């Protein structure tokens, strides 16, 4: 249990960068993450955003936080976003 908690803490303190703006075969949460990152970058903002800020902007609490982290991992696996440690 202790190892999982520390891994979650380090994952929350990472930066997510949008590589491609595609949501083909993505779920609802994944689409909202990509849409939010694209809108932020489209308005001349920074290309990256921390996972904590993404969860705060999408108003995710409880089990939804774990689902958000899993969705970001799936997006990274599909080369849509890149996760960089802080």
Secondary structure, DSSP 8 states (H G I E B T S, - for coil): -HHHHHHHHHHHTEEEEE-----TT--HHHHHHHHHHHHHHHTT--SEEEHHHHHHHTT--THHHHHHHHHHHHHHHTTSEEEEE-
